[in-house]
């Protein structure tokens, strides 16, 4: 079982920056695939960025060049640095952990943190 706790959301003006953090517990963090998803009102949840256990990263086209995902295995924490924020980045951001055990992939979710980009 993996527990995830996000922090760092808030209100920011367009062009501003925020850093989200997600602290994990309950499993071998370094073996987990970690990701950030977001869900805006009336829209489906979408993948924002992911980072594998070996450090390979993947980004949605809409955030490439603006967002950076990273992990600190010593702190069991994954980060999402968000720069040049736009109003369309407004959403609830969710931390996700994917654990592979006995050929079964299990997904875990945090409670979400609100990011609002407005002037």
LUMRO-594281 format. One record per residue (C-alpha): x, y, z; chain; residue number from 1; residue in three letters. Coordinates in Angstrom, 1 decimal. Example, Ala and Ser with C-alpha at 12.3 -4.5 7.8 and 13.67 -1.06 7.14 Angstrom:
<nodes>
+--------+--------+--------+-------+-----+-----+
|      x |      y |      z | chain |   n | res |
+--------+--------+--------+-------+-----+-----+
|   12.3 |   -4.5 |    7.8 |     A |   1 | ALA |
|   13.7 |   -1.1 |    7.1 |     A |   2 | SER |
+--------+--------+--------+-------+-----+-----+
</nodes>
This chain:
<nodes>
+--------+--------+--------+-------+-----+-----+
|      x |      y |      z | chain |   n | res |
+--------+--------+--------+-------+-----+-----+
|    0.0 |    0.0 |    0.0 |     A |   1 | UNK |
|    1.3 |    3.4 |   -1.0 |     A |   2 | UNK |
|    0.2 |    6.7 |    0.7 |     A |   3 | UNK |
|    0.6 |   10.0 |   -1.2 |     A |   4 | UNK |
|    0.4 |   13.5 |    0.2 |     A |   5 | UNK |
|    0.5 |   16.5 |   -2.1 |     A |   6 | UNK |
|    1.4 |   20.0 |   -1.2 |     A |   7 | UNK |
|    2.3 |   23.3 |   -2.9 |     A |   8 | UNK |
|   -0.9 |   24.3 |   -4.7 |     A |   9 | UNK |
|   -2.4 |   27.7 |   -4.6 |     A |  10 | UNK |
|   -3.3 |   30.9 |   -6.5 |     A |  11 | UNK |
|   -0.7 |   32.4 |   -8.9 |     A |  12 | UNK |
|   -0.8 |   35.0 |  -11.6 |     A |  13 | UNK |
|   -0.3 |   34.1 |  -15.3 |     A |  14 | UNK |
|    3.4 |   33.8 |  -16.0 |     A |  15 | UNK |
|    4.1 |   32.8 |  -12.4 |     A |  16 | UNK |
|    5.6 |   29.7 |  -11.0 |     A |  17 | UNK |
|    4.6 |   27.0 |   -8.4 |     A |  18 | UNK |
|    6.3 |   23.8 |   -7.2 |     A |  19 | UNK |
|    4.1 |   20.9 |   -6.2 |     A |  20 | UNK |
|    5.5 |   18.2 |   -3.9 |     A |  21 | UNK |
|    4.2 |   14.7 |   -3.3 |     A |  22 | UNK |
|    5.5 |   12.7 |   -0.3 |     A |  23 | UNK |
|    5.2 |    8.9 |   -0.6 |     A |  24 | UNK |
|    5.2 |    6.3 |    2.1 |     A |  25 | UNK |
|    4.5 |    2.6 |    2.4 |     A |  26 | UNK |
|    6.5 |    1.1 |   -0.3 |     A |  27 | UNK |
|    9.9 |    1.1 |   -2.0 |     A |  28 | UNK |
|    9.7 |    4.6 |   -3.5 |     A |  29 | UNK |
|   12.7 |    4.2 |   -5.8 |     A |  30 | UNK |
|   10.9 |    1.4 |   -7.6 |     A |  31 | UNK |
|    7.7 |    3.3 |   -8.3 |     A |  32 | UNK |
|    6.8 |    5.1 |  -11.5 |     A |  33 | UNK |
|    5.6 |    8.5 |  -10.4 |     A |  34 | UNK |
|    3.4 |   10.9 |  -12.2 |     A |  35 | UNK |
|    1.3 |   14.0 |  -12.0 |     A |  36 | UNK |
|   -2.2 |   14.2 |  -13.4 |     A |  37 | UNK |
|   -4.7 |   17.1 |  -13.4 |     A |  38 | UNK |
|   -8.4 |   17.5 |  -13.8 |     A |  39 | UNK |
|  -10.1 |   20.8 |  -14.7 |     A |  40 | UNK |
|  -13.8 |   21.3 |  -14.1 |     A |  41 | UNK |
|  -15.9 |   19.5 |  -16.6 |     A |  42 | UNK |
|  -12.9 |   17.7 |  -18.1 |     A |  43 | UNK |
|  -11.3 |   14.3 |  -17.9 |     A |  44 | UNK |
|   -8.3 |   13.7 |  -15.8 |     A |  45 | UNK |
|   -5.1 |   14.0 |  -17.9 |     A |  46 | UNK |
|   -1.5 |   13.0 |  -17.6 |     A |  47 | UNK |
|    0.8 |   16.0 |  -17.1 |     A |  48 | UNK |
|    4.2 |   14.4 |  -16.5 |     A |  49 | UNK |
|    5.7 |   11.1 |  -15.5 |     A |  50 | UNK |
|    9.0 |    9.9 |  -14.2 |     A |  51 | UNK |
|   10.2 |    6.3 |  -14.2 |     A |  52 | UNK |
|   12.2 |    4.6 |  -11.5 |     A |  53 | UNK |
|   15.3 |    5.1 |  -13.7 |     A |  54 | UNK |
|   14.6 |    8.8 |  -14.1 |     A |  55 | UNK |
|   13.2 |    8.9 |  -17.6 |     A |  56 | UNK |
|   10.5 |   11.6 |  -18.0 |     A |  57 | UNK |
|    7.5 |   12.1 |  -20.2 |     A |  58 | UNK |
|    5.4 |   15.3 |  -20.6 |     A |  59 | UNK |
|    2.1 |   16.2 |  -22.1 |     A |  60 | UNK |
|    2.6 |   18.5 |  -25.1 |     A |  61 | UNK |
|    0.7 |   21.3 |  -23.4 |     A |  62 | UNK |
|    3.3 |   21.6 |  -20.7 |     A |  63 | UNK |
|    6.6 |   20.7 |  -22.5 |     A |  64 | UNK |
|    9.2 |   23.4 |  -21.9 |     A |  65 | UNK |
|    7.3 |   24.9 |  -18.9 |     A |  66 | UNK |
|    6.9 |   22.0 |  -16.4 |     A |  67 | UNK |
|    9.6 |   19.8 |  -14.9 |     A |  68 | UNK |
|    9.1 |   16.6 |  -13.0 |     A |  69 | UNK |
|   11.8 |   15.3 |  -10.7 |     A |  70 | UNK |
|   12.2 |   12.9 |   -7.9 |     A |  71 | UNK |
|   14.3 |   12.7 |   -4.7 |     A |  72 | UNK |
|   14.5 |    9.0 |   -3.7 |     A |  73 | UNK |
|   16.3 |    9.9 |   -0.5 |     A |  74 | UNK |
|   13.2 |   11.9 |    0.5 |     A |  75 | UNK |
|   10.6 |    9.7 |   -1.1 |     A |  76 | UNK |
|    9.3 |   12.8 |   -2.8 |     A |  77 | UNK |
|    8.4 |   13.7 |   -6.4 |     A |  78 | UNK |
|    8.1 |   17.3 |   -7.5 |     A |  79 | UNK |
|    6.5 |   19.2 |  -10.3 |     A |  80 | UNK |
|    8.0 |   22.6 |  -11.1 |     A |  81 | UNK |
|    5.6 |   24.7 |  -13.0 |     A |  82 | UNK |
|    6.8 |   27.8 |  -14.8 |     A |  83 | UNK |
|    5.1 |   30.3 |  -17.2 |     A |  84 | UNK |
|    1.7 |   29.2 |  -15.8 |     A |  85 | UNK |
|   -1.3 |   29.9 |  -17.9 |     A |  86 | UNK |
|   -5.0 |   30.2 |  -16.9 |     A |  87 | UNK |
|   -5.6 |   26.9 |  -18.7 |     A |  88 | UNK |
|   -3.3 |   25.2 |  -16.2 |     A |  89 | UNK |
|   -6.0 |   25.7 |  -13.6 |     A |  90 | UNK |
|   -7.0 |   22.3 |  -12.2 |     A |  91 | UNK |
|   -6.8 |   20.0 |   -9.3 |     A |  92 | UNK |
|   -3.4 |   18.3 |   -9.6 |     A |  93 | UNK |
|   -3.1 |   14.7 |   -8.4 |     A |  94 | UNK |
|    0.0 |   12.7 |   -7.6 |     A |  95 | UNK |
|    0.1 |    9.1 |   -8.9 |     A |  96 | UNK |
|    2.2 |    6.1 |   -8.0 |     A |  97 | UNK |
|    2.3 |    3.0 |  -10.1 |     A |  98 | UNK |
|    3.7 |   -0.2 |   -8.4 |     A |  99 | UNK |
|    4.4 |   -3.4 |  -10.2 |     A | 100 | UNK |
|    4.2 |   -6.4 |   -8.0 |     A | 101 | UNK |
|    3.8 |  -10.1 |   -9.0 |     A | 102 | UNK |
|    3.0 |   -9.0 |  -12.6 |     A | 103 | UNK |
|    0.2 |   -6.7 |  -11.4 |     A | 104 | UNK |
|    0.3 |   -2.9 |  -11.7 |     A | 105 | UNK |
|   -1.5 |   -1.0 |   -9.0 |     A | 106 | UNK |
|   -2.2 |    2.7 |   -9.1 |     A | 107 | UNK |
|   -2.3 |    4.9 |   -6.0 |     A | 108 | UNK |
|   -3.6 |    8.5 |   -5.8 |     A | 109 | UNK |
|   -3.1 |   11.5 |   -3.6 |     A | 110 | UNK |
|   -6.0 |   13.6 |   -2.5 |     A | 111 | UNK |
|   -5.2 |   16.4 |   -5.0 |     A | 112 | UNK |
|   -4.1 |   20.0 |   -4.7 |     A | 113 | UNK |
|   -5.8 |   22.9 |   -6.3 |     A | 114 | UNK |
|   -3.8 |   25.1 |   -8.7 |     A | 115 | UNK |
|   -5.5 |   28.3 |   -9.8 |     A | 116 | UNK |
|   -3.9 |   30.6 |  -12.4 |     A | 117 | UNK |
|   -5.7 |   34.0 |  -12.5 |     A | 118 | UNK |
|   -4.9 |   37.7 |  -12.4 |     A | 119 | UNK |
+--------+--------+--------+-------+-----+-----+
</nodes>
